[in-house]
Amino acid sequence: MILRMNTIQMQNYIALFIVSLLTVVILLVGNFVQSGKLEHQADADVVAKKTLHFRDLPSGAVGVISADNGQMITQVEGQAGFVRGILRALARDRRIRQISSDDAFELISRADGRLTLIDLATNSRIDLESFGKDNAAEFAAFLNIAR
C-alpha cells in the first residue's frame, strides 16, 4: 500500500508524523519543567559590580558613564553590534513599559565567571556570558576600566 501512494499522500503522512513528534516533545518538556527538575541556578558571589548609565552621544557613539560619580568611563564607537543590541533590547523594554531612560544599569561579575547586566528600572536581567565569551568581554571591559 505504501508503494502505491502518490506524492501528496506521502507528504500528508510525513507532516502528520512531524506534528505528532513535536507534540510529544512539547509534552515531555512541559512535564519536565512542571516537575520542578528545572530550577534556577543560584548566583555565585559578586567579584565586581558597577552601576552604569549608557547615553547616546552627538558623535553617534554610546557613552558609558559611572552612576557613582558621573564620569565618562569610555565610549563605544562604531557598530559595536553586541553592546548596542543588548542596550536596544533593554531600551525597547523600557519604552513598552513607559519607563524613563534615566535609570541606571548594574553590571555584575561573579566568581563563577558569569557576567550579568541588570536593568534597575525594570529588573530585567541578561546573563551576558550566554552569548559567548567574546561578546561578554565587551561588557567586562567596562568593569576593568578604573575610574
Buried (B, 14 or more C-beta within 10 A) or exposed (E): EEEEEEEEEEEEEEEEEEEEEEEEEEEEEEEEEEEEEEEEEEBEEEBEEBBBBBEEEEEEBBBBBBBEEEEEBBBBEEEBEBBBEBBEEBBEBBEEEEBEEEEBBBBBBBEEEBBBBBBEBBEBEBBBBEBEEEBBBBBBBBBEEEE
